[in-house]
């Protein structure tokens, strides 16, 4: 399950986490955009739910210096030994450049270099190395984690997917259909973890979900990295109307131009039984870890969690 939950303070999350564990959910996956940071909700969960697996999906490669990032990853690994997975990725120009004032340069190389640095730093070795995108002089972790966590790379197109398989322990994917998974997974390679954030609204009011879903899709799929991803997936003809209207500054027309079938492919909706069956298709096509994200499309989040429970 994706955490934290909107409208619920972090201090109130304990009973939510405990109920998730009781319902049979196995993993909690945080994110980092403009809400909480990726680590704090997981640190609370490490103490409150001692059996659940915890993961970041994702931390941007740009917004922390190498040493600080290694410290944060090591601290989480120490707090939840053997239960933590670290996800890193490029993020987007919006988050990195517009919101944090950091140039969004050479994203592939920046992510690659951070993964390489973390691989070395988390062993406790002294790192004195010149990477292509940064230099680290004489850094050594003061608290080396007993169990080094897997490093997963957020990936969309072939280059980053192959990096996830070659230098990471797997890939984190999102905003794709169950059928798209069949095209994505082979790029990562065999024997790797594939984490998918899947957007779910267990609501049988199809018209309402489609209407609200269009706004979420427009917000993401006009970001350049996601637009390029869907071009590669072959969804360009379906999304051309949206992209053209968005570039022209007509947000209303852009949202209206998103076809029903695109919403139905990218957002899991319907009855809880239909949602479970749809999520199962992701797993059948190669996803190894599903991180559901409840969309507030006419549903109560707490009830949706219960309705979608694996038990």
C-alpha positions in Angstrom: 0.0 0.0 0.0 1.1 3.5 -0.8 1.6 5.8 2.3 1.0 8.2 3.8 -2.7 8.7 3.5 -4.1 12.1 2.5 -6.1 13.9 5.2 -4.6 11.7 8.0 -1.8 13.2 10.2 1.4 11.2 10.5 0.7 10.9 14.2 -2.6 9.2 13.4 -1.1 6.7 11.0 -0.3 4.1 13.6 -3.7 2.5 13.7 -3.9 2.6 9.9 -0.6 0.8 9.7 -1.7 -1.8 12.3 -4.9 -2.4 10.5 -3.1 -2.8 7.1 -0.9 -5.5 8.7 -4.0 -7.2 10.2 -5.7 -7.2 6.8 -2.8 -9.0 5.2 -1.0 -6.2 3.4 2.7 -7.0 3.4 4.4 -3.8 2.2 4.2 0.0 2.8 5.7 2.2 0.1 6.2 5.9 0.5 6.7 8.6 -2.1 8.3 12.0 -2.3 6.8 14.9 -4.2 5.3 17.9 -2.3 3.9 16.1 0.7 5.9 14.3 3.3 9.5 13.2 2.6 10.0 9.6 1.7 11.7 8.5 4.9 9.6 9.8 7.8 6.5 7.8 7.2 8.6 4.7 6.9 10.5 5.4 10.1 7.3 5.5 12.0 6.1 2.3 10.3 9.4 0.6 11.3 8.5 1.1 14.9 4.8 0.6 14.7 4.6 -2.5 12.4 7.6 -4.7 13.0 6.7 -7.3 10.4 5.9 -5.2 7.3 8.3 -4.5 4.5 9.0 -0.8 3.9 10.1 0.9 0.7 10.7 4.3 -0.9 9.1 4.8 -4.3 10.9 7.1 -4.9 13.6 9.4 -3.6 15.0 11.8 -6.3 18.6 11.4 -7.2 19.1 15.2 -7.1 17.6 16.6 -4.0 20.1 15.2 -1.4 23.8 15.2 -1.5 25.5 11.8 -1.8 26.6 11.6 1.9 23.3 12.7 3.3 21.4 10.2 1.1 23.7 7.4 2.2 23.0 8.3 5.9 19.2 8.3 5.4 19.3 5.0 3.6 21.5 3.5 6.2 19.4 4.8 9.1 16.2 3.2 7.6 18.1 0.0 7.0 19.1 0.0 10.6 15.6 0.8 11.9 14.1 -2.0 9.8 16.8 -4.6 9.2 16.0 -6.8 6.3 12.7 -5.1 5.7 13.7 -2.0 3.8 14.1 -1.4 0.1 15.4 1.8 -1.2 14.0 3.3 -4.5 15.8 6.0 -6.3 15.0 7.7 -9.6 15.4 10.9 -11.7 12.1 12.3 -10.5 11.0 15.1 -12.9 12.0 18.6 -14.0 9.0 19.9 -12.1 10.2 18.6 -8.7 13.9 18.9 -9.2 14.2 22.2 -11.1 11.0 24.1 -10.6 10.5 23.2 -6.9 14.0 22.7 -5.7 16.0 25.0 -7.9 18.4 22.3 -9.0 19.3 21.9 -12.7 17.7 18.7 -14.1 20.8 17.8 -16.1 21.8 14.4 -17.4 19.2 12.4 -15.3 20.3 9.0 -16.5 23.9 9.6 -15.5 23.0 11.3 -12.2 20.9 8.3 -11.1 23.5 5.8 -12.3 26.2 7.6 -10.3 24.1 7.8 -7.1 23.4 4.1 -7.3 27.1 3.4 -7.8 28.0 5.6 -4.9 25.4 4.0 -2.6 26.6 0.5 -3.5 30.1 1.4 -2.2 29.1 3.7 0.7 26.6 1.3 2.3 29.4 -1.3 2.7 31.1 1.1 5.2 34.1 1.5 2.9 35.7 5.0 2.6 34.5 6.6 -0.7 36.9 8.9 -2.5 35.8 8.8 -6.1 35.2 11.0 -9.1 31.8 10.2 -10.7 30.7 11.7 -13.9 28.1 13.9 -12.2 29.7 14.6 -8.8 32.8 14.1 -6.7 33.0 12.5 -3.2 36.0 13.1 -1.1 36.8 10.9 1.9 33.2 9.9 2.9 32.6 7.0 5.2 29.4 6.0 6.9 29.6 6.2 10.7 26.9 3.6 11.1 27.1 0.9 8.5 23.8 -1.1 8.2 24.1 -4.8 9.1 21.9 -5.7 6.3 22.4 -3.6 3.1 19.0 -2.9 1.5 18.2 -3.6 -2.1 18.5 -0.6 -4.4 15.6 -0.3 -6.9 15.7 2.2 -9.7 12.6 4.0 -10.9 12.5 3.5 -14.6 10.2 4.3 -17.6 12.0 3.8 -20.9 14.6 1.2 -22.0 17.8 3.0 -20.9 16.7 3.4 -17.3 15.0 0.0 -17.2 18.2 -1.6 -18.3 20.2 0.4 -15.7 17.7 -0.9 -13.1 18.5 -4.4 -14.1 22.2 -4.0 -14.6 23.2 -1.9 -11.6 20.2 -2.1 -9.4 18.2 -4.9 -7.7 15.2 -4.2 -9.8 12.8 -1.5 -11.1 10.0 0.7 -9.8 7.4 1.5 -12.5 4.1 3.4 -12.5 1.4 5.0 -14.7 1.2 2.1 -17.0 -1.4 -0.5 -17.8 -1.2 -4.2 -17.0 -0.6 -5.0 -20.6 2.3 -2.4 -20.7 4.1 -4.5 -18.1 4.8 -7.1 -20.7 6.8 -4.6 -22.7 8.6 -3.1 -19.7 9.8 -6.1 -17.7 12.0 -7.7 -20.4 14.1 -4.6 -20.5 15.0 -5.0 -16.8 15.9 -8.7 -17.2 15.3 -11.9 -15.3 15.5 -12.4 -11.6 14.9 -8.7 -10.7 12.2 -7.2 -8.5 9.5 -5.2 -10.3 7.6 -2.9 -8.0 4.5 -1.2 -9.6 2.6 1.6 -8.1 -1.0 0.9 -9.2 -3.7 3.5 -8.9 -6.9 2.1 -7.7 -10.5 3.4 -7.1 -12.9 0.7 -6.0 -15.9 2.6 -7.2 -18.5 1.2 -9.6 -19.6 4.7 -10.9 -17.6 4.4 -14.1 -18.5 7.9 -15.4 -17.4 9.6 -12.1 -14.1 7.7 -12.0 -13.3 8.5 -15.6 -14.1 12.2 -15.1 -11.8 12.5 -12.0 -9.2 10.2 -13.5 -8.7 12.4 -16.5 -7.4 15.2 -14.2 -4.9 12.9 -12.6 -3.7 11.6 -16.0 -3.4 15.1 -17.4 -1.3 16.2 -14.4 1.2 13.4 -15.0 1.3 12.5 -18.6 2.0 16.1 -19.7 5.3 16.0 -17.8 8.0 15.4 -20.4 9.4 12.2 -19.0 5.9 10.6 -18.8 4.9 11.9 -22.2 8.0 10.2 -23.7 7.2 7.0 -21.8 3.8 6.7 -23.3 5.0 7.6 -26.7 7.4 4.6 -26.3 4.5 2.4 -25.1 2.6 3.2 -28.2 -0.1 5.4 -26.7 0.9 8.5 -28.6 -2.1 8.5 -31.0 -4.5 8.2 -28.1 -2.9 11.0 -26.2 -2.0 13.4 -29.1 -5.2 15.4 -28.6 -4.4 15.9 -24.9 -0.8 16.9 -25.6 -1.8 19.3 -28.4 -4.4 21.1 -26.3 -2.1 21.2 -23.2 0.7 22.9 -25.3 -1.9 25.4 -26.6 -2.8 26.3 -23.0 -6.3 24.8 -23.1 -6.3 22.7 -20.0 -10.0 22.0 -20.2 -9.8 20.7 -23.7 -6.7 18.7 -22.9 -8.5 16.9 -20.1 -11.6 16.2 -22.2 -9.4 14.7 -25.0 -8.3 11.8 -22.9 -10.1 8.7 -24.2 -12.1 6.5 -21.8 -10.0 3.5 -22.7 -6.8 5.3 -21.5 -8.4 6.0 -18.1 -9.6 2.4 -17.9 -6.1 1.1 -18.7 -4.2 3.3 -16.2 -6.6 3.5 -13.3 -8.0 0.3 -11.8 -11.6 0.8 -10.9 -14.9 -1.0 -10.5 -16.1 -3.3 -7.8 -13.5 -4.6 -5.3 -13.6 -8.0 -7.0 -13.0 -6.4 -10.4 -10.2 -4.3 -9.0 -8.5 -7.4 -7.5 -8.8 -9.2 -10.8 -7.3 -6.2 -12.6 -4.4 -6.0 -10.2 -3.8 -9.7 -10.7 -3.2 -9.0 -14.4 -0.2 -6.8 -13.4 1.3 -9.7 -11.4 0.6 -12.2 -14.2 2.5 -10.0 -16.6 5.6 -9.7 -14.5 5.1 -7.4 -11.5 6.5 -8.9 -8.3 5.4 -6.3 -5.8 2.3 -4.2 -6.1 2.0 -0.9 -4.3 -1.6 0.1 -4.4 -2.4 3.9 -4.3 -6.0 4.6 -3.4 -7.4 7.4 -5.6 -10.0 9.6 -3.8 -12.5 9.2 -6.6 -15.8 9.0 -4.7 -14.4 6.4 -2.2 -13.6 6.4 1.5 -9.9 5.5 1.7 -10.3 3.5 4.9 -13.2 1.5 3.5 -11.3 1.0 0.2 -8.4 -0.4 2.0 -10.7 -2.9 3.7 -12.5 -3.8 0.5 -9.3 -4.4 -1.4 -7.6 -6.4 1.4 -5.8 -9.6 0.3 -7.2 -11.7 3.1 
